[in-house]
Amino acid sequence: MKVLVSIPDSLYSRMTAAIPPRQRSKLIARLLEDELRKREQELYEAALAVEQNEELGAEMREWDVTLGDGIE
């Protein structure tokens, strides 16, 4: 899949000077993968912290009565 992105001219110039054309897409994909993995881990850890919060868990259980109310 091809994706169009915008980057500053100065960054593009540095990229073309330092990274051979046939390596650019692979490098960008790897950088995106690293960043996504980091952000997904942060979200996982936040969700885990919420699950482990007893006070919040008790509040969420109070809302369980609405599970069968027919609202989708």
N, C-alpha and C positions, 0 to 999 in steps of 0.2 A: 504494500500500500504506500502511496506517496502522500506526503503531508506538506502543506505550505506553511512555513513559519516566518516570522519577521524577527530579525536580530539587528542590533546597531551596526552601522557600516564598519566601525573600527573593529568590532568583534569578528565580523565576517573577514576582514582583511587579515587579521591575525590568524584566523582559522585556516584560510587558504594558504598562508605562508608556512604554517607549521604542520598541517595535516594533509597528507596526500589525498587526492580526490577519491580514490577507491577505498579509503579507510574512514571517510567522514560519516557516512550513514551508520556504519557499525559502531563507531565511537559515540555518536549521538544516541543510538539505541541503548548502549551500555550505560551511559550517563542517566538517561531517563529511567532505566530499570533500577539502577542504584537509588535514585531519588524516590521512586515509587515504593520500593521495598522499605526504605526508611520511613516514609509517611504511613504506609500500611502498618508497620510495626508500632508506630506512635499511636495510631488509632486503636490497634489491638490492646495496647497497654492501657489506654484510657478506658476502653470498654471493660477490661479486666478490673480496673480500679473501681469502676462504677458497680460491677457485680459484687465486689468484695466489701462495698460500703453497706454496713448493716442498716443504718438509718434510711438510706435511699432504698434499699431492698424492701424494708418494711412498708415504705410509702408506695412502692411499685406494687406490692402484694395487695394493698388496699384497692388499687385500680383493677385488679383481676376480676372483680364482680362485673365489669363492663364487657368481658370477653364474649359473652353470649347475647349481647343486646341487639344484634342484627345490623349494627352499623358497620359498613365495610370501608 
